[in-house]
Amino acid sequence: MRQATDICFVCDRAEPTPSMTCVDAEHPHDDRLVCDQCREHHAIDLGFVKPNSDCNVCSTEYVCFECEHNQVKQKYPKAVYLMPEWINTKESEQ
């Protein structure tokens, strides 16, 4: 009998099940998985994210998630949010 495996959608590594985290646990139809190594090594430093002066939620020190999402997706179009951080996928930075 063959052993079930998980495949990381970032690096295509195959590991025995269960060994990975769901990309979007809130949407059960999204079965993409990410391995712990990719989660650690591909986490995005959000130092470039700045508050939006036109946003009613952002302040001088706080960036709302919608503005953070827009700025991250503009710089890393293929990034995904894995609570509590953003993960850059196979696509390189623009």
C-alpha positions as CSV (number, residue, x, y, z in Angstrom):
1,M,0.0,0.0,0.0
2,R,1.3,3.5,-0.9
3,Q,1.7,6.1,1.8
4,A,-0.2,9.4,1.4
5,T,1.9,12.5,0.9
6,D,1.5,16.2,1.0
7,I,3.0,18.4,-1.7
8,C,4.1,22.0,-1.0
9,F,2.7,24.4,-3.6
10,V,5.7,26.7,-3.1
11,C,8.6,24.2,-3.6
12,D,6.8,21.0,-4.7
13,R,8.4,19.0,-1.9
14,A,6.5,15.8,-1.0
15,E,6.3,14.8,2.6
16,P,4.3,12.2,4.5
17,T,0.8,13.2,5.4
18,P,0.1,15.2,7.6
19,S,3.2,17.4,7.6
20,M,2.1,20.7,6.1
21,T,-0.2,23.7,6.8
22,C,-3.2,24.6,4.6
23,V,-2.7,27.8,2.8
24,D,-6.3,28.9,3.6
25,A,-7.8,27.0,6.4
26,E,-11.0,29.1,6.3
27,H,-11.8,27.9,2.8
28,P,-12.0,24.1,2.8
29,H,-12.2,23.9,-1.1
30,D,-8.6,25.4,-1.2
31,D,-6.4,22.4,-0.7
32,R,-3.1,24.1,-1.3
33,L,-0.4,23.2,1.3
34,V,2.9,24.8,2.4
35,C,5.7,23.1,4.2
36,D,7.3,24.5,7.4
37,Q,10.6,25.2,5.6
38,C,8.9,27.4,2.9
39,R,6.8,29.0,5.6
40,E,10.0,30.0,7.4
41,H,12.2,30.9,4.4
42,H,9.7,32.6,2.2
43,A,8.0,34.8,4.8
44,I,7.8,38.4,3.5
45,D,9.3,41.3,5.5
46,L,6.6,43.9,5.7
47,G,9.0,46.8,6.2
48,F,7.9,48.3,2.9
49,V,4.2,48.5,3.9
50,K,3.2,52.1,4.8
51,P,-0.1,53.5,6.1
52,N,-2.4,54.9,3.4
53,S,-3.2,58.6,4.1
54,D,-6.5,58.2,2.1
55,C,-7.7,55.3,4.3
56,N,-10.1,55.9,7.2
57,V,-8.8,52.9,9.1
58,C,-5.0,53.4,8.8
59,S,-3.2,55.7,11.2
60,T,0.3,57.0,11.4
61,E,1.5,53.8,13.0
62,Y,-1.1,51.3,12.0
63,V,-1.8,49.8,8.5
64,C,-5.1,48.1,8.1
65,F,-5.2,44.7,6.5
66,E,-6.9,45.9,3.3
67,C,-4.1,48.4,2.7
68,E,-1.4,45.8,3.7
69,H,-3.0,43.3,1.3
70,N,-3.0,45.7,-1.6
71,Q,0.6,46.8,-1.1
72,V,1.9,43.2,-0.6
73,K,0.0,42.0,-3.7
74,Q,1.3,44.9,-5.7
75,K,4.9,43.9,-4.9
76,Y,4.4,40.1,-4.7
77,P,1.4,39.2,-6.9
78,K,1.6,35.5,-6.1
79,A,2.0,35.9,-2.3
80,V,-0.5,34.2,0.0
81,Y,-1.5,35.1,3.6
82,L,-0.8,32.3,6.1
83,M,-1.7,33.6,9.5
84,P,0.2,35.4,10.9
85,E,2.5,36.2,7.9
86,W,2.6,36.6,4.1
87,I,4.5,33.9,2.1
88,N,6.1,34.6,-1.2
89,T,5.4,31.8,-3.8
90,K,7.5,30.6,-6.7
91,E,7.1,33.9,-8.6
92,S,9.9,36.4,-7.9
93,E,9.5,39.9,-6.7
94,Q,8.4,42.4,-9.4
